[in-house]
Amino acid sequence: KYLVYSCAIIPITYLEAAYNSIKNACGEPEKPFIRMSFMLVLKLIFNLIFIKQLKWGIFGAVLSTFISNILILIWMVYDLFISPHGSRYSFKGFKNDKNMIAKIIKLGIPSMLNNFILYLGFFLITVQIEKYVTSVLNGQGIANNIMLICYTVPQAFAMGVTTMTAMNIGARNEKKAKLSCIAGNVASVITSVILASIVWLCAEKLAGCFTSDPEVMKIIIEYLHICTFSVPAFGILMVNMGAFNGLGKTAIALVIGILRVWVFRYAFMLITDSILYYRSIFWGDLFSNYICAAITVIIALKIKWESEI
């Protein structure tokens, strides 16, 4: 039911992704942040109405998301095409540019495949987890949500590095592009260590916010105590991937994505399953992040910092 209802939201999420890309490329990362802040407030309000007050369950949850997205879509259209402040866009005189479309497809297909292969790998990992007791699946799912606290910040730095790299390479300033990548790595590692330390220390309390089942709590705490150590490596990985995307080298990001999920994580789980049991999932995450982070550092030091576009 949730999947069927959610299909109506998918086209709007594409438009939101386009809006984020436009604003990040223009050096206005605060606009996507404002959009997400509005979205959070609207979803909280509509969740209280549709789920808590009207008791509409799954339909209420999807309706809340749908209405929130529609309202945000109206705001995005105003911000892009009507607002007198900032860049004001218009379709007047618009013509298809075959060369530009070809370049977008060339850059976009590796990114699309990267995301598809990435989430397919995560799906197979989930299938692998299902063979264990239910508490492992529940614990891993809850722990993943908690770990998003740590993963979101490095990804934000990665988006910033993508923008800065693209802008500086476009201005033929290779040195500043490299410096933005280095600064992003340093900032990402520092914040990652701080956030991971907080989550590691508060693992038991965070687990208690989601469940009182001792078996599930044990899995969550064990997961957090292992995977928080992978967050600094994840930060380096994401920032360097952001730099590669800024250079238009999306094929590199595709290869790294395949290696991370399919070779250094999924294959690691299959090989070590008989020894580590369900812990192979946790150690696989740690192993894959550090190996791929090291690979991206080596590539960043070796490649030519010039645009592929």
N, C-alpha and C positions, 0 to 999 in steps of 0.2 A: 504493500500500500504506500509506504513512504517513497519508494522509488518511482512508482507511477505518478503520485502527486507532485514529486519534485521535478519531473520533466519540464513542467511549465516555467521553472526558474532558470533552467540551463541557458536559454538565449540571453537572458539579462546578465548572467555572470560573464558571458563573453564580452558584452558591452562594457561591463565594469573593468574587466581585464584590459580592454583597449584604452579606457579612460586612465587607468593607472599607468599604462605604458606611455601615453602622451604626456602626462604630468611629470613622470619621472625623467623622461627624455628632455623635458624643458627645464629641468632643475627645480621643480616644484613638488618635492616629495611630501610636503605638508598636506597637499590636497588629498591624496589617497588616505592619509592618516585621518583627516577630517571626515572623509566619506565613511571610513570604517567606524569612527566614533559615533557618527549619526546612526549607522546601521546597528551598532550595539544598543544604543538607547532605544531605538524603535523596536528592535526585537524583544528587549526586556519588557517594554510596555505591552506589546501585542501578545507576548507569552503569558503575561499576567491576565490579560483579558480572555484569550481563547483557550488557554490550558487550565489555569487556576480557577477562573470565575465560571466560564461556560463549559468546562470539562469536555472539550472536543478532542482530546488525546492527540493521536498522530496527525489527523487532519488539521487540528488547531496549530500544531507545531509547524507544519508546512505552510498553512495560510499565513501565519505570523511572518515567516521568512519571505513569502511571496509579496505580501503587502509592503513590507519593509524595503524590498528590492525595487518595487514599482515606485515608491516615493523617492528612493535614492536615485533611480533612473531619471525622474523628472528634475531632480536637483542637478544631476550631471549634465543634462541637456541645457539647462539654464546657464550653468557655469561655462560650458564650452561655446555655446552659440548665441546667448542673449546677454549675459553679464557684461557691463561696460568695463569691468576691471580685468586686467591681465590679458592674455591672448584670446582673441575672439575669432572663432572659425566660421567659415561659410562654405556651402557647396556650390555657390555661384561660380560658373565657369569651370566646374570640375570636369576633368577628362581622364580616362584611364591611361596610365603610363605603363606600357607593356614591359619596358625595361625595369621599372621600379617594382612592378608586380612579380616579375621573374626573380629579382633580388630578394624580395620578401619571402617568396616560396622557398628559395635556396637557403635562407637563414631560418625560416620557420619550421620546415620539415624536420631537421635534426632535433629542434627543441620539442616539437610535437611527439616525435618518436621517443625522445628521452623521457618525457612525462608518461607516455603510454607504457613503455617498458618498465619504468620505475614502479608504477602503480600495479602493473601485472605481477611484478616480482613481489610486492607487498601482499598481493592477493594470495599468491602461492605460499608465502610465508605463513599467512593466516591459516590456510588449508593445512599446512604442516603442523601448526599449533593445535588444530582440532583433534589430533590423535591423542593428545594428552588429556588429563582430567579437566573438567569444566573450569575449575578454579584457575588453571593456568591461562586459559583463553580470556577469562574475565579480568584476571589480574594484569595480564599484558595489555589489554585494551585500556584499562584505567590508568596504568603506568604511562602508556603512550600519551594520553591526554595531559598528564601532569608534566611530562617531559617537553611538551609544547611550550611551556614557560621558558625553558632553556633554549629551545630551537628557534623561536620567533626572532629574538634579537640578532643572532648571527645572520639570519636571512634578510633582516632589514639592512644590516651593513652591506650585505651582498648586493642588494638593489641599488644602494647608494654608490657602491664601487662601479657597478655596471654603467650608471649614468655618468659618473666622473671620468671613467676610462673612455667612454664613447665621445664625450665632449672634448676631452684633451687630445685624443687621437685625431678627432676631426679638425682641431686647431693645430695639428702637427706638433704637439707638445708631448713627445714621448716620455720625457723625464717626469712631468707632472702626472701622467697616466700611471707610471710605475709607482710614484710616491703615493698616489691615492690608493693603490692596491696594498702597499706596505702599511699605510696608516689604517686601512680597513682591517687588515689582519691583526694588527696590534690591538685596536679597539675591540675587535670581535673576541680575541682570546681573553682580554682582561674582563670584559663583561660576562663571557661564558664561564670563566672560573668563579666569578662572584655568584652568578645565578646557580651554577651547578653545586657550589658549596652549600648554598642556602637549602636547595632541594635535598641534598644528601643528608644534611643535619636534621631537616624537618620531615624526612621520609615517612616516619611512623604517623605523625600528625596529619600529613597530607593524605596518606592512605585511609586514615580514620574518617576523613571528610566524605569518602565515597562508599565505604562498606564497613560492616562490623564482623563479617565472616573472617575468622582467624586464618583459614587456609588462603583465602584471596589476599588478605593483608600481608601474609608472609611472601607471596609471589610479588606483590607490588613493591614491598620494601627491598626484596632481593634484586629486583629489576632496577630500581632507582639507585641502589648502592653500587651497581656495576656500570650501568649506562651513563650515569652522570660524568664518569671519567672520560667518556667519548665526546663530550660537548665541545671542549676546546678544539679538538681535531675537526669536528663538524663545522665549527666556525671558520677555520682556515680553508676547509674544503669549499664551503659555500662562497666565501669571499673570492677565492681564486676562480671558481666557476663563473662568478659574476663578472670578473675581469675578462675572462675568455668570451663571454657573451657580449660584453662591451666592445671587444675587438672584432666581433662578428664571427668568431671561431666557434660556432655552435656545434660543429662536428666533434670537437674535443670534448665538450660537455656531454655529448651523447655517449661517447666511448667511456668516459669516466662513470657516467650513470649506470651503464651496463655492467662495468667491472664491479662497481660498489654493491649493487643489489644482487646480481646474478652469480658473480664469481666469488667475491670476497665475503658475501653474506649468506646467500642461499646455499651455495656449494659448501661453505664452511659448516652450516647447520647440518647438512646431510652427512658430511664426513665425520663430524664430532658427536652426532646424535647418540650413538651407542655409549659414548664415554660421559658426556656432559648432560644427557637427557634434555629436559626443557631449558636448561641453562645455556645450551648451544645457541638459543635465540638471542640471549642477552650478550654473550661473548662475541657472537657474530656481528652484532651492531658495533661493538667496541673495535673489533679487529678491522672491519671494513672501513670505518671512518678514518682510522689512523693510517692504514695503507694508502687509501685514496687521497688523503690530505698530503702525504709525502709525495705521491705521484704528481699532484697538481703543483706543488712547490717546485719540483724538478722541471716540469714543463714551463712554468712561469719564468724560470731562470734561463731556459734554453730558447724559447720562441722569440720571433721578431715581433716587437710591439708596433704593429702596423695593422690598419683596418683591412678586413677581408671584403669590405663592401666596395 
